[in-house]
Amino acid sequence: MMGSEGTLSRALIWTITCFGLAVIYAPPLYLLGVSFNPALQPALPHVADVTLKWYLALAGEKQLIAALEQSLLIATATAFAATLLSLMAALAYVELHARRAAWFLTVLLPMFVPGVIQGLALSAVFQRAGIKAGLLTVIGGHLLWALPFAFIVILTSFGVVRRSYLMAAADLGANRWQQFRDVTLPLIRPGLVSAFIFSFLLSLNEFTRAFYLAGRQNTLPVVLFGKMNSGASPTIYAMSGAIFLLSVFCVGLVLANVLLRRRQPA
């Protein structure tokens, strides 16, 4: 009886999980399929009609290419800054004792601020300070968005750093910097890589904050939004498909990174 109930529960859980995954991934997978359609209609192509026509046509879309370059530059800068600042925030959290909870909530607070409010508020602050909208303002907005997520990823990776390792290094004469460089850093390196990739993807696909903070050269999500409103073009589907595949590739790197970390001897 108990066995049948357990099997039923597992079947129900897997059914709900598969349904949830289908709801999440069906739209981007549909968009990816449409990007291989030779016609102008947003419909799935027949297997015999699959073509790379619109992907090849992307080379002539100067506005999309310029927006992609801008987004890649912003995403890379955001990822570097978010990873570095999150590492320092995680180190501070490890050293703190009495005020750990307050520090944790402070770092995570931007995660709970809606993008529209955060983008509008930052735009007003930058204008008041005389800072023109552009590359740095978008990076600032994206950094606030990516920082809490990178912090959580890096803080989780600190779980493999045992205090006994640091004490052993101290007994051998290592100072605090040497303990961090030779013991802590190698152990949390997979977490740093994951945080970088995660921050990169969050910035690359962020629309709301960039909409308020971008200057003359908009990011790719903003340009795609404008082109969709003025009439969908097949090249939009191709660019969206390319970004989706890039995101899947980056997530695959994160998963591979996690699996490699699990296989490392303790």
C-alpha positions as CSV (number, residue, x, y, z in Angstrom):
1,M,0.0,0.0,0.0
2,M,2.8,2.4,1.0
3,G,4.7,1.5,-2.1
4,S,1.8,2.3,-4.4
5,E,1.2,5.6,-2.7
6,G,4.9,6.5,-3.1
7,T,4.8,5.6,-6.8
8,L,1.6,7.7,-7.2
9,S,3.2,10.6,-5.5
10,R,6.3,10.4,-7.7
11,A,4.2,10.1,-10.8
12,L,2.2,13.2,-9.8
13,I,5.3,15.2,-9.0
14,W,6.9,14.3,-12.4
15,T,3.7,15.1,-14.2
16,I,3.5,18.6,-12.6
17,T,7.2,19.1,-13.2
18,C,7.0,18.2,-16.9
19,F,3.9,20.4,-17.3
20,G,5.7,23.3,-15.7
21,L,8.8,22.8,-17.9
22,A,6.5,22.6,-21.0
23,V,4.9,25.9,-20.1
24,I,8.3,27.6,-19.6
25,Y,10.1,26.3,-22.6
26,A,7.4,26.0,-25.2
27,P,7.4,29.7,-26.2
28,P,11.2,30.0,-26.8
29,L,11.3,26.6,-28.5
30,Y,8.4,27.7,-30.8
31,L,10.3,31.0,-31.5
32,L,13.4,29.0,-32.4
33,G,11.4,26.8,-34.7
34,V,9.9,29.8,-36.4
35,S,13.3,31.2,-37.1
36,F,13.9,28.4,-39.6
37,N,10.8,29.2,-41.5
38,P,11.5,30.3,-45.1
39,A,8.2,32.2,-45.3
40,L,7.2,35.5,-43.7
41,Q,4.6,33.9,-41.5
42,P,5.4,33.2,-37.8
43,A,4.6,29.4,-38.2
44,L,6.6,26.3,-37.7
45,P,8.1,25.1,-41.0
46,H,7.8,21.7,-42.6
47,V,10.9,19.6,-42.1
48,A,11.7,19.8,-45.8
49,D,11.5,23.6,-45.7
50,V,13.9,24.3,-42.8
51,T,16.3,27.0,-43.8
52,L,19.1,29.2,-42.4
53,K,18.0,32.1,-44.7
54,W,17.1,34.5,-42.0
55,Y,20.2,33.7,-39.9
56,L,22.3,34.6,-42.9
57,A,20.3,37.7,-43.4
58,L,21.3,38.9,-40.0
59,A,24.6,40.1,-41.4
60,G,22.8,42.9,-43.2
61,E,20.9,44.0,-40.1
62,K,23.2,46.8,-39.0
63,Q,21.0,48.1,-36.2
64,L,20.6,44.6,-34.7
65,I,24.3,43.9,-35.0
66,A,25.2,47.2,-33.3
67,A,22.6,46.5,-30.6
68,L,24.0,43.0,-30.1
69,E,27.6,44.4,-29.7
70,Q,26.4,46.9,-27.2
71,S,24.5,44.3,-25.2
72,L,27.6,41.9,-25.2
73,L,29.8,44.7,-24.0
74,I,27.4,45.7,-21.3
75,A,26.8,42.1,-20.2
76,T,30.5,41.4,-20.0
77,A,31.3,44.5,-17.9
78,T,28.3,43.7,-15.7
79,A,29.4,40.1,-15.2
80,F,32.9,41.1,-14.2
81,A,31.7,43.8,-11.8
82,A,28.9,41.6,-10.3
83,T,31.3,38.7,-9.8
84,L,33.9,40.8,-8.1
85,L,31.5,42.7,-5.9
86,S,29.6,39.6,-5.0
87,L,32.8,37.8,-4.0
88,M,33.6,40.7,-1.6
89,A,30.1,40.7,-0.3
90,A,30.3,36.9,0.3
91,L,33.6,37.3,2.1
92,A,32.1,40.0,4.3
93,Y,29.2,37.7,5.1
94,V,31.5,34.9,6.1
95,E,33.4,37.2,8.5
96,L,30.3,38.7,10.0
97,H,28.6,37.1,12.9
98,A,26.0,39.2,14.7
99,R,24.7,41.1,11.7
100,R,24.8,38.4,9.1
101,A,21.1,38.4,8.5
102,A,21.0,42.2,8.0
103,W,23.9,42.1,5.5
104,F,22.3,39.2,3.6
105,L,19.0,41.0,3.2
106,T,20.8,44.3,2.3
107,V,22.6,42.6,-0.6
108,L,19.5,40.8,-1.8
109,L,17.2,43.8,-1.6
110,P,17.6,45.0,-5.2
111,M,16.3,41.6,-6.3
112,F,12.8,42.5,-4.9
113,V,12.6,45.9,-6.5
114,P,10.5,45.8,-9.7
115,G,12.5,46.6,-12.8
116,V,10.3,49.5,-13.9
117,I,10.6,51.2,-10.5
118,Q,14.4,50.6,-10.3
119,G,15.0,51.8,-13.9
120,L,12.9,54.9,-13.5
121,A,14.4,55.7,-10.1
122,L,18.0,55.3,-11.5
123,S,17.2,57.4,-14.5
124,A,15.9,60.2,-12.3
125,V,19.0,60.0,-10.0
126,F,21.4,60.0,-13.0
127,Q,19.7,63.0,-14.6
128,R,19.8,64.8,-11.3
129,A,23.5,64.1,-11.0
130,G,24.1,65.3,-14.6
131,I,25.1,61.9,-15.9
132,K,24.0,61.3,-19.4
133,A,22.2,58.0,-20.4
134,G,24.6,55.6,-22.0
135,L,26.8,52.6,-21.5
136,L,27.7,53.3,-17.9
137,T,24.2,54.0,-16.7
138,V,22.9,50.7,-18.2
139,I,25.8,48.8,-16.6
140,G,24.9,50.4,-13.3
141,G,21.3,49.3,-13.6
142,H,22.2,45.8,-14.7
143,L,24.7,45.5,-11.9
144,L,22.0,46.2,-9.3
145,W,19.9,43.4,-10.9
146,A,22.7,40.8,-11.3
147,L,24.5,41.4,-8.0
148,P,22.0,39.6,-5.6
149,F,21.9,36.5,-7.9
150,A,25.7,36.3,-8.2
151,F,26.0,36.8,-4.4
152,I,23.8,33.8,-3.7
153,V,25.7,31.6,-6.2
154,I,29.1,32.5,-4.7
155,L,27.9,32.3,-1.1
156,T,26.6,28.8,-1.9
157,S,30.0,27.8,-3.2
158,F,31.6,28.8,0.1
159,G,29.9,25.6,1.6
160,V,32.9,23.6,0.4
161,V,35.4,25.8,2.3
162,R,35.8,24.1,5.6
163,R,37.3,26.0,8.5
164,S,39.7,23.2,9.2
165,Y,41.4,23.8,5.8
166,L,42.0,27.5,6.7
167,M,43.2,26.5,10.2
168,A,45.7,24.0,8.7
169,A,47.0,26.7,6.3
170,A,47.4,29.1,9.2
171,D,49.3,26.5,11.1
172,L,51.7,26.2,8.2
173,G,52.3,29.9,8.3
174,A,49.9,31.2,5.7
175,N,48.5,34.7,6.3
176,R,44.9,35.7,5.5
177,W,45.7,36.6,1.9
178,Q,47.6,33.4,1.3
179,Q,44.7,31.4,2.8
180,F,42.3,33.0,0.4
181,R,44.6,32.7,-2.6
182,D,45.8,29.1,-2.1
183,V,42.8,27.5,-0.3
184,T,39.5,29.5,-0.6
185,L,39.8,30.7,-4.2
186,P,40.5,27.3,-5.8
187,L,37.6,25.8,-3.9
188,I,35.1,28.5,-4.9
189,R,36.3,28.9,-8.5
190,P,33.4,26.9,-10.0
191,G,31.0,29.3,-8.1
192,L,32.8,32.3,-9.5
193,V,32.5,31.0,-13.0
194,S,28.8,30.2,-12.5
195,A,28.1,33.6,-11.0
196,F,29.9,35.3,-14.0
197,I,27.8,33.3,-16.6
198,F,24.6,33.9,-14.6
199,S,25.3,37.7,-14.4
200,F,26.1,37.8,-18.1
201,L,22.8,36.2,-19.1
202,L,20.8,38.4,-16.8
203,S,22.3,41.5,-18.3
204,L,22.1,40.3,-21.9
205,N,18.4,39.6,-21.7
206,E,17.4,42.5,-19.4
207,F,14.9,44.9,-21.0
208,T,13.1,47.0,-18.4
209,R,16.1,48.7,-16.8
210,A,17.8,49.2,-20.1
211,F,14.7,50.9,-21.6
212,Y,15.0,53.7,-19.0
213,L,18.8,53.9,-18.9
214,A,20.0,53.4,-22.5
215,G,21.3,56.3,-24.5
216,R,21.3,56.7,-28.3
217,Q,22.6,53.2,-28.8
218,N,20.0,50.8,-27.3
219,T,20.6,47.3,-26.2
220,L,19.4,44.3,-28.2
221,P,16.2,43.6,-26.1
222,V,15.1,47.3,-26.5
223,V,15.7,47.2,-30.3
224,L,13.9,43.9,-30.7
225,F,10.9,45.4,-28.7
226,G,10.8,48.4,-31.0
227,K,11.0,46.3,-34.2
228,M,8.2,44.0,-32.9
229,N,6.0,47.0,-32.4
230,S,6.7,48.3,-35.9
231,G,6.0,45.0,-37.6
232,A,7.7,41.6,-37.0
233,S,10.5,40.7,-39.4
234,P,11.9,37.1,-39.8
235,T,15.3,38.4,-38.8
236,I,13.9,39.2,-35.4
237,Y,13.0,35.5,-34.9
238,A,16.5,34.6,-36.1
239,M,18.2,36.9,-33.7
240,S,15.9,35.7,-30.9
241,G,16.8,32.1,-31.8
242,A,20.5,32.9,-31.7
243,I,20.3,34.5,-28.3
244,F,18.2,31.5,-27.0
245,L,20.9,29.1,-28.2
246,L,23.6,31.2,-26.7
247,S,21.7,31.2,-23.4
248,V,21.3,27.4,-23.5
249,F,25.0,27.0,-24.2
250,C,25.9,29.3,-21.2
251,V,23.5,27.4,-18.9
252,G,25.1,24.1,-20.2
253,L,28.5,25.5,-19.1
254,V,27.2,26.3,-15.6
255,L,25.7,22.7,-15.3
256,A,29.0,21.2,-16.5
257,N,30.8,23.4,-14.0
258,V,28.6,22.1,-11.2
259,L,29.0,18.5,-12.2
260,L,32.8,18.8,-12.4
261,R,32.8,20.4,-8.9
262,R,30.8,17.4,-7.5
263,R,33.3,15.0,-9.0
264,Q,36.2,16.7,-7.3
265,P,37.4,14.7,-4.2
266,A,36.5,16.3,-0.9
